[in-house]
Amino acid sequence: MVEPLPEAFASWVDRMAAADLRDLALVLARSGTDTGERVSLDEVLATFGHSRESLAAIPDDE
């Protein structure tokens, strides 16, 4: 019988998966819209409806 993961570990796994998905979204946005011209981080964030300020306002998970 497999025992469930401890809550702290399960929470850590969830946070890592979310961080990986955010990184993947940025990579896909940059590669999927590659026109040969540089795209700034601010332009990518705007595509997702964010700005540097809106991301900074999101509390960090501890």
N, C-alpha and C positions, 0 to 999 in steps of 0.2 A: 504494500500500500504506500502510495506517495503522500508525504505530508505536505500541507500547504506552506508556501513561503512565509517567513516572518514578515509582519506588516512593514517594518522599516525597510527591508530589502525590496519588497514589492513596490513600495513607494519610490525607492531609488530607481528601480527598473522603469517605472512609469515616467519619471522625470528625464531619464536618459533617452527614452524613446521619443518623448516630445522634443527634446533638444535636437535629436537626429533628424526629426521630421522638419523642424524649422530650417536646419542647415540644408537639407535636401531641397526644400522649397526655394531657397535662395539660389542654389546651384541650378535647379531646373529653370527658374525664371531667367537667369543669365544665359544659360546655354540655349534655351528654347526661343529666345528672342535675339539670338546673335545675328547681327546684320553686318558684322565686320567692324562696327564702330563700338567704342567703349561705352558701357552703360554704367552710370554711377550707382552707388548703393542707394542714394536718395531716390533715384528713379525707380529702382526695384522696389523699395519700400512703398513708394506711392502706388505702384501697381497693386500692392496688397492692402492699400488703404491705411498705411502707416507712415510715420515720420520718425526721425531719430528721437524726437521728444516723446512721441507716443510710446515708443519701445522703452525708453528710459523710465516712463511712468509705471510700467508693469513691474510689480514687486517680484524680486528674486525668490525662488524657492530655496529654503534652507534645509 
